[in-house]
Amino acid sequence: MLIEVASHARKYAHAPYSRYRVGSALLAASGHVYSGVNVENASYGLAICSERTAYVKAISEGECEFIAIAVVTDNGGAPCGACRQFMSEFGLDTIVIQADVHGHYTLTTVGELLPDAFTPAKLAEAKRRRTPPSRPRRAAPGTP
């Protein structure tokens, strides 16, 4: 089902520069499916990938737990590095279905696509290591 939703969404991709249309379908833990497409821009850095479009749609509707995402391209291409990092924020166990327009697909997970991901837990760990232990404050002169 996710591959079909992503394939259908792909028709709406705005890819006038690369001509590389991508469609995604993201299954939230609630059971709702959110579609996304890549949207290119003449200022290339402002483009957004289909995976992030689907996640942003879901998150803006209150979702934060995800089961799987299907990504459909002409050739079954994998999510880019930025999308891998973005998806890792919401779970390394999320299943990633990479499919082509002929229905061939592979299964993996966000964690397999991005080993040693920079996650919220790693950020918290890094902050703990940087924060010096608290020291007792000395009273200012003339105060009890």
Chimera marker file (.cmm) of the C-alpha trace (Angstrom):
<marker_set name="trace">
<marker id="1" x="0.000" y="0.000" z="0.000" r="1" g="1" b="0" radius="0.5"/>
<marker id="2" x="2.768" y="2.504" z="0.871" r="1" g="1" b="0" radius="0.5"/>
<marker id="3" x="4.478" y="1.990" z="-2.483" r="1" g="1" b="0" radius="0.5"/>
<marker id="4" x="1.218" y="2.715" z="-4.285" r="1" g="1" b="0" radius="0.5"/>
<marker id="5" x="0.597" y="5.899" z="-2.287" r="1" g="1" b="0" radius="0.5"/>
<marker id="6" x="4.169" y="7.086" z="-2.901" r="1" g="1" b="0" radius="0.5"/>
<marker id="7" x="3.886" y="6.283" z="-6.626" r="1" g="1" b="0" radius="0.5"/>
<marker id="8" x="0.684" y="8.275" z="-6.876" r="1" g="1" b="0" radius="0.5"/>
<marker id="9" x="2.153" y="11.220" z="-4.949" r="1" g="1" b="0" radius="0.5"/>
<marker id="10" x="5.198" y="11.247" z="-7.242" r="1" g="1" b="0" radius="0.5"/>
<marker id="11" x="3.011" y="12.652" z="-10.020" r="1" g="1" b="0" radius="0.5"/>
<marker id="12" x="2.820" y="15.934" z="-8.085" r="1" g="1" b="0" radius="0.5"/>
<marker id="13" x="6.565" y="16.401" z="-7.632" r="1" g="1" b="0" radius="0.5"/>
<marker id="14" x="7.890" y="19.799" z="-8.686" r="1" g="1" b="0" radius="0.5"/>
<marker id="15" x="11.182" y="18.837" z="-10.331" r="1" g="1" b="0" radius="0.5"/>
<marker id="16" x="11.692" y="21.191" z="-13.293" r="1" g="1" b="0" radius="0.5"/>
<marker id="17" x="15.487" y="21.284" z="-12.850" r="1" g="1" b="0" radius="0.5"/>
<marker id="18" x="16.525" y="17.703" z="-12.165" r="1" g="1" b="0" radius="0.5"/>
<marker id="19" x="13.476" y="16.003" z="-13.703" r="1" g="1" b="0" radius="0.5"/>
<marker id="20" x="13.965" y="13.439" z="-10.911" r="1" g="1" b="0" radius="0.5"/>
<marker id="21" x="10.498" y="12.963" z="-9.438" r="1" g="1" b="0" radius="0.5"/>
<marker id="22" x="10.292" y="11.409" z="-5.986" r="1" g="1" b="0" radius="0.5"/>
<marker id="23" x="7.224" y="10.397" z="-4.020" r="1" g="1" b="0" radius="0.5"/>
<marker id="24" x="7.038" y="9.204" z="-0.430" r="1" g="1" b="0" radius="0.5"/>
<marker id="25" x="4.414" y="7.685" z="1.828" r="1" g="1" b="0" radius="0.5"/>
<marker id="26" x="4.997" y="7.744" z="5.590" r="1" g="1" b="0" radius="0.5"/>
<marker id="27" x="3.083" y="5.410" z="7.910" r="1" g="1" b="0" radius="0.5"/>
<marker id="28" x="2.604" y="6.897" z="11.367" r="1" g="1" b="0" radius="0.5"/>
<marker id="29" x="2.059" y="4.771" z="14.468" r="1" g="1" b="0" radius="0.5"/>
<marker id="30" x="-1.530" y="6.087" z="14.473" r="1" g="1" b="0" radius="0.5"/>
<marker id="31" x="-2.115" y="4.248" z="11.180" r="1" g="1" b="0" radius="0.5"/>
<marker id="32" x="-2.417" y="7.457" z="9.161" r="1" g="1" b="0" radius="0.5"/>
<marker id="33" x="-0.361" y="7.721" z="5.956" r="1" g="1" b="0" radius="0.5"/>
<marker id="34" x="1.202" y="11.019" z="4.880" r="1" g="1" b="0" radius="0.5"/>
<marker id="35" x="2.438" y="11.528" z="1.325" r="1" g="1" b="0" radius="0.5"/>
<marker id="36" x="5.226" y="13.799" z="0.175" r="1" g="1" b="0" radius="0.5"/>
<marker id="37" x="6.978" y="14.895" z="-2.995" r="1" g="1" b="0" radius="0.5"/>
<marker id="38" x="10.219" y="16.641" z="-3.801" r="1" g="1" b="0" radius="0.5"/>
<marker id="39" x="9.823" y="20.359" z="-4.457" r="1" g="1" b="0" radius="0.5"/>
<marker id="40" x="12.726" y="21.984" z="-6.268" r="1" g="1" b="0" radius="0.5"/>
<marker id="41" x="13.524" y="25.672" z="-6.354" r="1" g="1" b="0" radius="0.5"/>
<marker id="42" x="15.598" y="27.836" z="-8.703" r="1" g="1" b="0" radius="0.5"/>
<marker id="43" x="17.722" y="28.511" z="-5.621" r="1" g="1" b="0" radius="0.5"/>
<marker id="44" x="18.751" y="24.852" z="-5.357" r="1" g="1" b="0" radius="0.5"/>
<marker id="45" x="19.509" y="24.903" z="-1.633" r="1" g="1" b="0" radius="0.5"/>
<marker id="46" x="15.872" y="25.727" z="-0.906" r="1" g="1" b="0" radius="0.5"/>
<marker id="47" x="14.560" y="22.498" z="-2.419" r="1" g="1" b="0" radius="0.5"/>
<marker id="48" x="12.941" y="19.944" z="-0.116" r="1" g="1" b="0" radius="0.5"/>
<marker id="49" x="12.983" y="16.191" z="-0.594" r="1" g="1" b="0" radius="0.5"/>
<marker id="50" x="9.855" y="14.063" z="-0.608" r="1" g="1" b="0" radius="0.5"/>
<marker id="51" x="10.815" y="12.248" z="2.599" r="1" g="1" b="0" radius="0.5"/>
<marker id="52" x="11.100" y="15.471" z="4.575" r="1" g="1" b="0" radius="0.5"/>
<marker id="53" x="7.876" y="16.768" z="3.017" r="1" g="1" b="0" radius="0.5"/>
<marker id="54" x="6.022" y="13.689" z="4.280" r="1" g="1" b="0" radius="0.5"/>
<marker id="55" x="7.577" y="13.958" z="7.750" r="1" g="1" b="0" radius="0.5"/>
<marker id="56" x="6.817" y="17.673" z="8.025" r="1" g="1" b="0" radius="0.5"/>
<marker id="57" x="3.201" y="17.086" z="7.016" r="1" g="1" b="0" radius="0.5"/>
<marker id="58" x="2.870" y="14.345" z="9.639" r="1" g="1" b="0" radius="0.5"/>
<marker id="59" x="4.608" y="16.274" z="12.406" r="1" g="1" b="0" radius="0.5"/>
<marker id="60" x="2.503" y="19.369" z="11.692" r="1" g="1" b="0" radius="0.5"/>
<marker id="61" x="-0.559" y="17.186" z="12.317" r="1" g="1" b="0" radius="0.5"/>
<marker id="62" x="0.738" y="15.998" z="15.703" r="1" g="1" b="0" radius="0.5"/>
<marker id="63" x="2.438" y="12.743" z="14.722" r="1" g="1" b="0" radius="0.5"/>
<marker id="64" x="5.846" y="11.884" z="16.161" r="1" g="1" b="0" radius="0.5"/>
<marker id="65" x="6.103" y="8.080" z="15.951" r="1" g="1" b="0" radius="0.5"/>
<marker id="66" x="6.563" y="6.326" z="12.637" r="1" g="1" b="0" radius="0.5"/>
<marker id="67" x="6.530" y="2.733" z="11.401" r="1" g="1" b="0" radius="0.5"/>
<marker id="68" x="7.668" y="2.900" z="7.775" r="1" g="1" b="0" radius="0.5"/>
<marker id="69" x="8.295" y="5.137" z="4.794" r="1" g="1" b="0" radius="0.5"/>
<marker id="70" x="8.186" y="4.195" z="1.130" r="1" g="1" b="0" radius="0.5"/>
<marker id="71" x="10.246" y="6.223" z="-1.331" r="1" g="1" b="0" radius="0.5"/>
<marker id="72" x="9.568" y="5.785" z="-5.054" r="1" g="1" b="0" radius="0.5"/>
<marker id="73" x="11.901" y="7.040" z="-7.793" r="1" g="1" b="0" radius="0.5"/>
<marker id="74" x="12.618" y="6.090" z="-11.390" r="1" g="1" b="0" radius="0.5"/>
<marker id="75" x="15.519" y="3.907" z="-10.315" r="1" g="1" b="0" radius="0.5"/>
<marker id="76" x="14.828" y="2.998" z="-6.670" r="1" g="1" b="0" radius="0.5"/>
<marker id="77" x="17.241" y="5.602" z="-5.325" r="1" g="1" b="0" radius="0.5"/>
<marker id="78" x="17.952" y="5.855" z="-1.610" r="1" g="1" b="0" radius="0.5"/>
<marker id="79" x="17.170" y="8.867" z="0.605" r="1" g="1" b="0" radius="0.5"/>
<marker id="80" x="19.881" y="11.543" z="0.617" r="1" g="1" b="0" radius="0.5"/>
<marker id="81" x="22.080" y="12.149" z="3.639" r="1" g="1" b="0" radius="0.5"/>
<marker id="82" x="20.031" y="15.107" z="4.847" r="1" g="1" b="0" radius="0.5"/>
<marker id="83" x="16.859" y="13.013" z="4.783" r="1" g="1" b="0" radius="0.5"/>
<marker id="84" x="18.586" y="10.148" z="6.573" r="1" g="1" b="0" radius="0.5"/>
<marker id="85" x="19.633" y="12.505" z="9.352" r="1" g="1" b="0" radius="0.5"/>
<marker id="86" x="16.177" y="14.126" z="9.469" r="1" g="1" b="0" radius="0.5"/>
<marker id="87" x="14.455" y="10.735" z="9.721" r="1" g="1" b="0" radius="0.5"/>
<marker id="88" x="16.848" y="9.564" z="12.440" r="1" g="1" b="0" radius="0.5"/>
<marker id="89" x="15.441" y="12.245" z="14.744" r="1" g="1" b="0" radius="0.5"/>
<marker id="90" x="12.216" y="10.226" z="14.868" r="1" g="1" b="0" radius="0.5"/>
<marker id="91" x="13.544" y="6.681" z="15.097" r="1" g="1" b="0" radius="0.5"/>
<marker id="92" x="16.297" y="4.493" z="13.760" r="1" g="1" b="0" radius="0.5"/>
<marker id="93" x="13.973" y="1.479" z="13.529" r="1" g="1" b="0" radius="0.5"/>
<marker id="94" x="11.660" y="3.073" z="10.969" r="1" g="1" b="0" radius="0.5"/>
<marker id="95" x="11.455" y="0.773" z="7.957" r="1" g="1" b="0" radius="0.5"/>
<marker id="96" x="12.534" y="2.325" z="4.649" r="1" g="1" b="0" radius="0.5"/>
<marker id="97" x="11.099" y="0.858" z="1.453" r="1" g="1" b="0" radius="0.5"/>
<marker id="98" x="13.093" y="1.997" z="-1.582" r="1" g="1" b="0" radius="0.5"/>
<marker id="99" x="11.132" y="1.306" z="-4.756" r="1" g="1" b="0" radius="0.5"/>
<marker id="100" x="11.387" y="2.017" z="-8.449" r="1" g="1" b="0" radius="0.5"/>
<marker id="101" x="8.576" y="2.749" z="-10.887" r="1" g="1" b="0" radius="0.5"/>
<marker id="102" x="8.383" y="-0.921" z="-11.869" r="1" g="1" b="0" radius="0.5"/>
<marker id="103" x="7.534" y="-2.054" z="-8.341" r="1" g="1" b="0" radius="0.5"/>
<marker id="104" x="10.940" y="-3.505" z="-7.482" r="1" g="1" b="0" radius="0.5"/>
<marker id="105" x="11.883" y="-2.622" z="-3.932" r="1" g="1" b="0" radius="0.5"/>
<marker id="106" x="14.341" y="-3.155" z="-1.120" r="1" g="1" b="0" radius="0.5"/>
<marker id="107" x="13.746" y="-2.979" z="2.618" r="1" g="1" b="0" radius="0.5"/>
<marker id="108" x="16.073" y="-1.410" z="5.144" r="1" g="1" b="0" radius="0.5"/>
<marker id="109" x="15.819" y="0.824" z="8.211" r="1" g="1" b="0" radius="0.5"/>
<marker id="110" x="16.839" y="4.375" z="8.933" r="1" g="1" b="0" radius="0.5"/>
<marker id="111" x="19.525" y="3.013" z="11.276" r="1" g="1" b="0" radius="0.5"/>
<marker id="112" x="20.965" y="0.806" z="8.536" r="1" g="1" b="0" radius="0.5"/>
<marker id="113" x="21.006" y="3.745" z="6.111" r="1" g="1" b="0" radius="0.5"/>
<marker id="114" x="22.695" y="5.994" z="8.673" r="1" g="1" b="0" radius="0.5"/>
<marker id="115" x="24.943" y="4.025" z="10.993" r="1" g="1" b="0" radius="0.5"/>
<marker id="116" x="26.266" y="6.073" z="13.900" r="1" g="1" b="0" radius="0.5"/>
<marker id="117" x="23.498" y="8.644" z="13.386" r="1" g="1" b="0" radius="0.5"/>
<marker id="118" x="23.622" y="11.896" z="15.313" r="1" g="1" b="0" radius="0.5"/>
<marker id="119" x="20.541" y="11.378" z="17.483" r="1" g="1" b="0" radius="0.5"/>
<marker id="120" x="18.906" y="13.356" z="20.300" r="1" g="1" b="0" radius="0.5"/>
<marker id="121" x="20.482" y="10.887" z="22.754" r="1" g="1" b="0" radius="0.5"/>
<marker id="122" x="23.954" y="11.592" z="21.369" r="1" g="1" b="0" radius="0.5"/>
<marker id="123" x="23.337" y="15.313" z="21.610" r="1" g="1" b="0" radius="0.5"/>
<marker id="124" x="22.319" y="14.960" z="25.262" r="1" g="1" b="0" radius="0.5"/>
<marker id="125" x="25.404" y="12.819" z="25.919" r="1" g="1" b="0" radius="0.5"/>
<marker id="126" x="27.663" y="15.408" z="24.302" r="1" g="1" b="0" radius="0.5"/>
<marker id="127" x="26.105" y="18.171" z="26.390" r="1" g="1" b="0" radius="0.5"/>
<marker id="128" x="26.666" y="16.157" z="29.583" r="1" g="1" b="0" radius="0.5"/>
<marker id="129" x="30.334" y="15.707" z="28.728" r="1" g="1" b="0" radius="0.5"/>
<marker id="130" x="30.820" y="19.411" z="28.005" r="1" g="1" b="0" radius="0.5"/>
<marker id="131" x="29.033" y="20.683" z="31.089" r="1" g="1" b="0" radius="0.5"/>
<marker id="132" x="31.449" y="21.068" z="33.974" r="1" g="1" b="0" radius="0.5"/>
<marker id="133" x="30.254" y="19.760" z="37.314" r="1" g="1" b="0" radius="0.5"/>
<marker id="134" x="28.433" y="22.390" z="39.294" r="1" g="1" b="0" radius="0.5"/>
<marker id="135" x="30.525" y="24.079" z="41.942" r="1" g="1" b="0" radius="0.5"/>
<marker id="136" x="29.225" y="25.527" z="45.163" r="1" g="1" b="0" radius="0.5"/>
<marker id="137" x="28.844" y="29.276" z="44.874" r="1" g="1" b="0" radius="0.5"/>
<marker id="138" x="30.872" y="31.342" z="47.239" r="1" g="1" b="0" radius="0.5"/>
<marker id="139" x="29.032" y="34.002" z="49.107" r="1" g="1" b="0" radius="0.5"/>
<marker id="140" x="29.827" y="37.544" z="48.095" r="1" g="1" b="0" radius="0.5"/>
<marker id="141" x="31.937" y="39.451" z="50.608" r="1" g="1" b="0" radius="0.5"/>
<marker id="142" x="29.842" y="40.897" z="53.384" r="1" g="1" b="0" radius="0.5"/>
<marker id="143" x="26.927" y="38.442" z="52.972" r="1" g="1" b="0" radius="0.5"/>
<marker id="144" x="26.092" y="35.716" z="55.452" r="1" g="1" b="0" radius="0.5"/>
<link id1="1" id2="2" r="1" g="1" b="0" radius="0.2"/>
<link id1="2" id2="3" r="1" g="1" b="0" radius="0.2"/>
<link id1="3" id2="4" r="1" g="1" b="0" radius="0.2"/>
<link id1="4" id2="5" r="1" g="1" b="0" radius="0.2"/>
<link id1="5" id2="6" r="1" g="1" b="0" radius="0.2"/>
<link id1="6" id2="7" r="1" g="1" b="0" radius="0.2"/>
<link id1="7" id2="8" r="1" g="1" b="0" radius="0.2"/>
<link id1="8" id2="9" r="1" g="1" b="0" radius="0.2"/>
<link id1="9" id2="10" r="1" g="1" b="0" radius="0.2"/>
<link id1="10" id2="11" r="1" g="1" b="0" radius="0.2"/>
<link id1="11" id2="12" r="1" g="1" b="0" radius="0.2"/>
<link id1="12" id2="13" r="1" g="1" b="0" radius="0.2"/>
<link id1="13" id2="14" r="1" g="1" b="0" radius="0.2"/>
<link id1="14" id2="15" r="1" g="1" b="0" radius="0.2"/>
<link id1="15" id2="16" r="1" g="1" b="0" radius="0.2"/>
<link id1="16" id2="17" r="1" g="1" b="0" radius="0.2"/>
<link id1="17" id2="18" r="1" g="1" b="0" radius="0.2"/>
<link id1="18" id2="19" r="1" g="1" b="0" radius="0.2"/>
<link id1="19" id2="20" r="1" g="1" b="0" radius="0.2"/>
<link id1="20" id2="21" r="1" g="1" b="0" radius="0.2"/>
<link id1="21" id2="22" r="1" g="1" b="0" radius="0.2"/>
<link id1="22" id2="23" r="1" g="1" b="0" radius="0.2"/>
<link id1="23" id2="24" r="1" g="1" b="0" radius="0.2"/>
<link id1="24" id2="25" r="1" g="1" b="0" radius="0.2"/>
<link id1="25" id2="26" r="1" g="1" b="0" radius="0.2"/>
<link id1="26" id2="27" r="1" g="1" b="0" radius="0.2"/>
<link id1="27" id2="28" r="1" g="1" b="0" radius="0.2"/>
<link id1="28" id2="29" r="1" g="1" b="0" radius="0.2"/>
<link id1="29" id2="30" r="1" g="1" b="0" radius="0.2"/>
<link id1="30" id2="31" r="1" g="1" b="0" radius="0.2"/>
<link id1="31" id2="32" r="1" g="1" b="0" radius="0.2"/>
<link id1="32" id2="33" r="1" g="1" b="0" radius="0.2"/>
<link id1="33" id2="34" r="1" g="1" b="0" radius="0.2"/>
<link id1="34" id2="35" r="1" g="1" b="0" radius="0.2"/>
<link id1="35" id2="36" r="1" g="1" b="0" radius="0.2"/>
<link id1="36" id2="37" r="1" g="1" b="0" radius="0.2"/>
<link id1="37" id2="38" r="1" g="1" b="0" radius="0.2"/>
<link id1="38" id2="39" r="1" g="1" b="0" radius="0.2"/>
<link id1="39" id2="40" r="1" g="1" b="0" radius="0.2"/>
<link id1="40" id2="41" r="1" g="1" b="0" radius="0.2"/>
<link id1="41" id2="42" r="1" g="1" b="0" radius="0.2"/>
<link id1="42" id2="43" r="1" g="1" b="0" radius="0.2"/>
<link id1="43" id2="44" r="1" g="1" b="0" radius="0.2"/>
<link id1="44" id2="45" r="1" g="1" b="0" radius="0.2"/>
<link id1="45" id2="46" r="1" g="1" b="0" radius="0.2"/>
<link id1="46" id2="47" r="1" g="1" b="0" radius="0.2"/>
<link id1="47" id2="48" r="1" g="1" b="0" radius="0.2"/>
<link id1="48" id2="49" r="1" g="1" b="0" radius="0.2"/>
<link id1="49" id2="50" r="1" g="1" b="0" radius="0.2"/>
<link id1="50" id2="51" r="1" g="1" b="0" radius="0.2"/>
<link id1="51" id2="52" r="1" g="1" b="0" radius="0.2"/>
<link id1="52" id2="53" r="1" g="1" b="0" radius="0.2"/>
<link id1="53" id2="54" r="1" g="1" b="0" radius="0.2"/>
<link id1="54" id2="55" r="1" g="1" b="0" radius="0.2"/>
<link id1="55" id2="56" r="1" g="1" b="0" radius="0.2"/>
<link id1="56" id2="57" r="1" g="1" b="0" radius="0.2"/>
<link id1="57" id2="58" r="1" g="1" b="0" radius="0.2"/>
<link id1="58" id2="59" r="1" g="1" b="0" radius="0.2"/>
<link id1="59" id2="60" r="1" g="1" b="0" radius="0.2"/>
<link id1="60" id2="61" r="1" g="1" b="0" radius="0.2"/>
<link id1="61" id2="62" r="1" g="1" b="0" radius="0.2"/>
<link id1="62" id2="63" r="1" g="1" b="0" radius="0.2"/>
<link id1="63" id2="64" r="1" g="1" b="0" radius="0.2"/>
<link id1="64" id2="65" r="1" g="1" b="0" radius="0.2"/>
<link id1="65" id2="66" r="1" g="1" b="0" radius="0.2"/>
<link id1="66" id2="67" r="1" g="1" b="0" radius="0.2"/>
<link id1="67" id2="68" r="1" g="1" b="0" radius="0.2"/>
<link id1="68" id2="69" r="1" g="1" b="0" radius="0.2"/>
<link id1="69" id2="70" r="1" g="1" b="0" radius="0.2"/>
<link id1="70" id2="71" r="1" g="1" b="0" radius="0.2"/>
<link id1="71" id2="72" r="1" g="1" b="0" radius="0.2"/>
<link id1="72" id2="73" r="1" g="1" b="0" radius="0.2"/>
<link id1="73" id2="74" r="1" g="1" b="0" radius="0.2"/>
<link id1="74" id2="75" r="1" g="1" b="0" radius="0.2"/>
<link id1="75" id2="76" r="1" g="1" b="0" radius="0.2"/>
<link id1="76" id2="77" r="1" g="1" b="0" radius="0.2"/>
<link id1="77" id2="78" r="1" g="1" b="0" radius="0.2"/>
<link id1="78" id2="79" r="1" g="1" b="0" radius="0.2"/>
<link id1="79" id2="80" r="1" g="1" b="0" radius="0.2"/>
<link id1="80" id2="81" r="1" g="1" b="0" radius="0.2"/>
<link id1="81" id2="82" r="1" g="1" b="0" radius="0.2"/>
<link id1="82" id2="83" r="1" g="1" b="0" radius="0.2"/>
<link id1="83" id2="84" r="1" g="1" b="0" radius="0.2"/>
<link id1="84" id2="85" r="1" g="1" b="0" radius="0.2"/>
<link id1="85" id2="86" r="1" g="1" b="0" radius="0.2"/>
<link id1="86" id2="87" r="1" g="1" b="0" radius="0.2"/>
<link id1="87" id2="88" r="1" g="1" b="0" radius="0.2"/>
<link id1="88" id2="89" r="1" g="1" b="0" radius="0.2"/>
<link id1="89" id2="90" r="1" g="1" b="0" radius="0.2"/>
<link id1="90" id2="91" r="1" g="1" b="0" radius="0.2"/>
<link id1="91" id2="92" r="1" g="1" b="0" radius="0.2"/>
<link id1="92" id2="93" r="1" g="1" b="0" radius="0.2"/>
<link id1="93" id2="94" r="1" g="1" b="0" radius="0.2"/>
<link id1="94" id2="95" r="1" g="1" b="0" radius="0.2"/>
<link id1="95" id2="96" r="1" g="1" b="0" radius="0.2"/>
<link id1="96" id2="97" r="1" g="1" b="0" radius="0.2"/>
<link id1="97" id2="98" r="1" g="1" b="0" radius="0.2"/>
<link id1="98" id2="99" r="1" g="1" b="0" radius="0.2"/>
<link id1="99" id2="100" r="1" g="1" b="0" radius="0.2"/>
<link id1="100" id2="101" r="1" g="1" b="0" radius="0.2"/>
<link id1="101" id2="102" r="1" g="1" b="0" radius="0.2"/>
<link id1="102" id2="103" r="1" g="1" b="0" radius="0.2"/>
<link id1="103" id2="104" r="1" g="1" b="0" radius="0.2"/>
<link id1="104" id2="105" r="1" g="1" b="0" radius="0.2"/>
<link id1="105" id2="106" r="1" g="1" b="0" radius="0.2"/>
<link id1="106" id2="107" r="1" g="1" b="0" radius="0.2"/>
<link id1="107" id2="108" r="1" g="1" b="0" radius="0.2"/>
<link id1="108" id2="109" r="1" g="1" b="0" radius="0.2"/>
<link id1="109" id2="110" r="1" g="1" b="0" radius="0.2"/>
<link id1="110" id2="111" r="1" g="1" b="0" radius="0.2"/>
<link id1="111" id2="112" r="1" g="1" b="0" radius="0.2"/>
<link id1="112" id2="113" r="1" g="1" b="0" radius="0.2"/>
<link id1="113" id2="114" r="1" g="1" b="0" radius="0.2"/>
<link id1="114" id2="115" r="1" g="1" b="0" radius="0.2"/>
<link id1="115" id2="116" r="1" g="1" b="0" radius="0.2"/>
<link id1="116" id2="117" r="1" g="1" b="0" radius="0.2"/>
<link id1="117" id2="118" r="1" g="1" b="0" radius="0.2"/>
<link id1="118" id2="119" r="1" g="1" b="0" radius="0.2"/>
<link id1="119" id2="120" r="1" g="1" b="0" radius="0.2"/>
<link id1="120" id2="121" r="1" g="1" b="0" radius="0.2"/>
<link id1="121" id2="122" r="1" g="1" b="0" radius="0.2"/>
<link id1="122" id2="123" r="1" g="1" b="0" radius="0.2"/>
<link id1="123" id2="124" r="1" g="1" b="0" radius="0.2"/>
<link id1="124" id2="125" r="1" g="1" b="0" radius="0.2"/>
<link id1="125" id2="126" r="1" g="1" b="0" radius="0.2"/>
<link id1="126" id2="127" r="1" g="1" b="0" radius="0.2"/>
<link id1="127" id2="128" r="1" g="1" b="0" radius="0.2"/>
<link id1="128" id2="129" r="1" g="1" b="0" radius="0.2"/>
<link id1="129" id2="130" r="1" g="1" b="0" radius="0.2"/>
<link id1="130" id2="131" r="1" g="1" b="0" radius="0.2"/>
<link id1="131" id2="132" r="1" g="1" b="0" radius="0.2"/>
<link id1="132" id2="133" r="1" g="1" b="0" radius="0.2"/>
<link id1="133" id2="134" r="1" g="1" b="0" radius="0.2"/>
<link id1="134" id2="135" r="1" g="1" b="0" radius="0.2"/>
<link id1="135" id2="136" r="1" g="1" b="0" radius="0.2"/>
<link id1="136" id2="137" r="1" g="1" b="0" radius="0.2"/>
<link id1="137" id2="138" r="1" g="1" b="0" radius="0.2"/>
<link id1="138" id2="139" r="1" g="1" b="0" radius="0.2"/>
<link id1="139" id2="140" r="1" g="1" b="0" radius="0.2"/>
<link id1="140" id2="141" r="1" g="1" b="0" radius="0.2"/>
<link id1="141" id2="142" r="1" g="1" b="0" radius="0.2"/>
<link id1="142" id2="143" r="1" g="1" b="0" radius="0.2"/>
<link id1="143" id2="144" r="1" g="1" b="0" radius="0.2"/>
</marker_set>
